[in-house]
Every structure is written in structure tokens, then in C-alpha cells.
Amino acid sequence: MKSSIFTSCLAMTILIGVASGQPYFVSPQQDYCAPNFQCPTVVSEVCATDGQTYINECFARVAACGSPDLRILHPGSCGLVPKRGLW
């Protein structure tokens, strides 16, 4: 039950950020920065401003504990972004 509520909240947070079309801070919360905190392993990749693809937003929030300016750019893998002028 708790995991389904967490998953629903996580999905809603991602949708709100994506709907705005703007990168959004993942704002680490104290729980995410706890030494033994474990994220769910549900794969719902997000691309962050550090160029890393995270398994899900939870992993990005844990990363934000050491990098508070980290933002989510979009859902999915960061992948390769083509440079302008190549076409």
C-alpha cells in the first residue's frame, strides 16, 4: 500500500514537471539523504542537468543530496543530443 502511494506521488511529481516544460529541482528531502535510504528499483528513467540518466526520480533525489542544484530535464534517458549544424 505504501509503495503504491509512493509510486503514485512520484509519477505525479514527474508529470507536473514535464507538463511545465521546464527543468525542475529535485530538492532532496531529509529521508533521501539518510545513510541507509533505499530507492525502489522501478525503472522510470529521468534525465538530469548533470547529463546523467537516473533509474527513477528517487535516485535523482539521492544524487541531489550531494548536488543541490540538480534538476530533472525530462523523463527518459538523456541519450545523445545531436549538435546543430550536423544535418
Backbone as CSV, one residue per row, in Angstrom:
resi,resn,N_x,N_y,N_z,CA_x,CA_y,CA_z,C_x,C_y,C_z
1,MET,0.830,-1.194,0.000,0.000,0.000,0.000,0.872,1.254,0.000
2,LYS,1.853,1.296,0.922,2.712,2.474,0.990,3.512,2.651,-0.292
3,SER,3.966,1.540,-0.876,4.757,1.655,-2.100,3.906,2.150,-3.268
4,SER,2.623,1.770,-3.314,1.774,2.256,-4.403,1.473,3.745,-4.234
5,ILE,1.345,4.204,-3.008,1.147,5.638,-2.758,2.405,6.392,-3.162
6,PHE,3.579,5.854,-2.771,4.848,6.479,-3.128,4.990,6.554,-4.647
7,THR,4.696,5.458,-5.327,4.809,5.407,-6.783,3.865,6.408,-7.432
8,SER,2.653,6.522,-6.922,1.689,7.487,-7.461,2.182,8.915,-7.276
9,CYS,2.715,9.209,-6.102,3.247,10.551,-5.834,4.439,10.848,-6.736
10,LEU,5.299,9.863,-6.913,6.461,10.019,-7.776,6.029,10.302,-9.211
11,ALA,5.069,9.551,-9.706,4.567,9.747,-11.068,3.941,11.129,-11.222
12,MET,3.172,11.562,-10.234,2.526,12.875,-10.295,3.577,13.987,-10.316
13,THR,4.621,13.844,-9.520,5.686,14.841,-9.489,6.356,14.952,-10.852
14,ILE,6.631,13.823,-11.461,7.257,13.830,-12.782,6.333,14.469,-13.807
15,LEU,5.056,14.121,-13.779,4.105,14.678,-14.738,3.974,16.186,-14.598
16,ILE,3.976,16.687,-13.383,3.874,18.131,-13.168,5.091,18.827,-13.755
17,GLY,6.262,18.273,-13.505,7.482,18.857,-14.052,7.514,18.815,-15.563
18,VAL,7.096,17.716,-16.134,7.093,17.563,-17.584,6.063,18.486,-18.214
19,ALA,4.904,18.616,-17.597,3.838,19.457,-18.136,4.273,20.913,-18.218
20,SER,5.116,21.350,-17.293,5.560,22.735,-17.299,6.572,22.986,-18.408
21,GLY,7.229,21.920,-18.901,8.206,22.076,-19.961,9.518,22.669,-19.494
22,GLN,9.689,22.847,-18.221,10.892,23.441,-17.658,11.603,22.428,-16.773
23,PRO,12.948,22.514,-16.713,13.648,21.674,-15.737,13.170,22.036,-14.339
24,TYR,13.127,21.072,-13.465,12.688,21.368,-12.110,13.641,20.755,-11.098
25,PHE,13.807,21.469,-9.977,14.670,20.990,-8.909,14.094,19.718,-8.323
26,VAL,14.972,18.798,-7.942,14.505,17.585,-7.293,14.552,17.721,-5.782
27,SER,15.020,18.852,-5.286,15.007,19.186,-3.859,15.126,17.975,-2.939
28,PRO,16.345,17.645,-2.559,16.492,16.493,-1.667,15.761,16.729,-0.358
29,GLN,15.098,15.724,0.113,14.455,15.796,1.414,15.279,14.946,2.359
30,GLN,15.146,15.179,3.624,15.974,14.507,4.613,15.939,12.987,4.464
31,ASP,14.786,12.404,4.180,14.691,10.951,4.043,15.612,10.420,2.947
32,TYR,15.698,11.138,1.830,16.518,10.689,0.710,18.009,10.722,1.047
33,CYS,18.398,11.570,1.974,19.807,11.737,2.324,20.235,10.864,3.496
34,ALA,19.325,10.082,4.042,19.665,9.182,5.151,20.653,8.126,4.651
35,PRO,21.642,7.759,5.472,22.690,6.827,5.039,22.177,5.489,4.504
36,ASN,21.108,4.948,5.049,20.618,3.633,4.637,19.372,3.697,3.760
37,PHE,19.061,4.883,3.226,17.860,5.030,2.403,18.008,4.209,1.126
38,GLN,16.949,3.497,0.750,16.967,2.697,-0.475,15.802,3.094,-1.366
39,CYS,16.119,3.399,-2.601,15.089,3.745,-3.584,14.451,2.483,-4.141
40,PRO,13.193,2.578,-4.570,12.580,1.439,-5.261,13.296,1.236,-6.599
41,THR,13.317,0.017,-7.069,14.040,-0.278,-8.311,13.140,-0.245,-9.544
42,VAL,11.994,0.383,-9.418,11.089,0.540,-10.561,11.779,1.432,-11.594
43,VAL,11.870,0.952,-12.812,12.550,1.721,-13.855,11.577,2.717,-14.479
44,SER,11.889,3.986,-14.293,11.146,5.095,-14.887,12.174,6.207,-15.078
45,GLU,13.071,6.004,-16.044,14.248,6.850,-16.200,13.914,8.330,-16.314
46,VAL,14.827,9.136,-15.757,14.758,10.588,-15.890,16.149,11.095,-16.249
47,CYS,16.193,12.153,-17.028,17.443,12.793,-17.420,17.603,14.052,-16.581
48,ALA,18.779,14.222,-15.993,19.024,15.367,-15.114,20.032,16.329,-15.740
49,THR,20.140,17.504,-15.139,21.012,18.552,-15.655,22.490,18.203,-15.574
50,ASP,22.856,17.167,-14.849,24.260,16.747,-14.809,24.597,15.811,-15.967
51,GLY,23.628,15.595,-16.873,23.842,14.742,-18.029,23.689,13.260,-17.738
52,GLN,23.317,12.930,-16.519,23.149,11.541,-16.112,21.702,11.096,-16.287
53,THR,21.546,9.846,-16.667,20.233,9.218,-16.687,20.095,8.441,-15.393
54,TYR,19.051,8.738,-14.623,18.804,8.050,-13.356,17.686,7.037,-13.550
55,ILE,17.757,5.933,-12.814,16.770,4.858,-12.925,15.360,5.392,-12.702
56,ASN,15.209,6.289,-11.731,13.925,6.937,-11.467,14.193,8.218,-10.689
57,GLU,13.162,8.968,-10.421,13.337,10.256,-9.749,13.919,10.097,-8.352
58,CYS,13.635,8.991,-7.692,14.178,8.753,-6.363,15.706,8.768,-6.391
59,PHE,16.294,8.085,-7.367,17.752,8.057,-7.470,18.304,9.455,-7.759
60,ALA,17.580,10.253,-8.524,17.995,11.631,-8.777,17.944,12.445,-7.486
61,ARG,16.925,12.204,-6.671,16.830,12.912,-5.392,17.986,12.547,-4.468
62,VAL,18.378,11.277,-4.461,19.525,10.864,-3.650,20.785,11.568,-4.162
63,ALA,20.951,11.643,-5.476,22.107,12.334,-6.053,22.094,13.815,-5.684
64,ALA,20.912,14.398,-5.552,20.786,15.815,-5.207,21.256,16.102,-3.784
65,CYS,21.389,15.077,-2.966,21.917,15.288,-1.611,23.327,15.867,-1.684
66,GLY,24.092,15.478,-2.696,25.446,15.986,-2.869,25.544,17.080,-3.913
67,SER,24.452,17.387,-4.573,24.430,18.397,-5.627,23.064,19.078,-5.628
68,PRO,22.856,20.019,-4.700,21.522,20.607,-4.512,20.965,21.373,-5.712
69,ASP,21.795,21.703,-6.705,21.299,22.407,-7.890,20.821,21.458,-8.981
70,LEU,20.858,20.164,-8.711,20.450,19.170,-9.697,18.981,19.359,-10.066
71,ARG,18.690,19.268,-11.363,17.316,19.392,-11.860,17.014,18.239,-12.808
72,ILE,15.737,17.927,-12.915,15.276,16.953,-13.893,14.980,17.717,-15.180
73,LEU,15.541,17.248,-16.294,15.271,17.881,-17.584,14.031,17.306,-18.244
74,HIS,13.951,15.960,-18.251,12.815,15.308,-18.900,12.787,13.841,-18.512
75,PRO,11.636,13.194,-18.692,11.584,11.754,-18.447,12.347,11.030,-19.554
76,GLY,12.841,9.862,-19.235,13.571,9.065,-20.215,15.066,9.291,-20.133
77,SER,15.777,8.562,-20.958,17.233,8.607,-20.997,17.729,9.938,-21.550
78,CYS,18.891,10.369,-21.075,19.499,11.583,-21.624,19.914,11.341,-23.073
79,GLY,20.431,10.149,-23.356,20.803,9.790,-24.723,21.792,10.759,-25.329
80,LEU,21.891,10.700,-26.614,22.774,11.606,-27.340,21.954,12.740,-27.921
81,VAL,22.396,13.948,-27.677,21.713,15.122,-28.210,22.505,15.585,-29.426
82,PRO,21.907,15.564,-30.619,22.653,15.978,-31.813,23.019,17.453,-31.746
83,LYS,24.213,17.772,-32.224,24.654,19.164,-32.257,24.052,19.846,-33.479
84,ARG,23.825,21.138,-33.379,23.284,21.894,-34.512,24.311,21.927,-35.644
85,GLY,23.833,21.960,-36.836,24.704,22.082,-37.991,25.182,20.753,-38.557
86,LEU,24.812,19.649,-37.944,25.235,18.358,-38.461,24.381,17.892,-39.629
87,TRP,23.235,18.439,-39.824,22.319,17.950,-40.858,22.487,18.704,-42.129
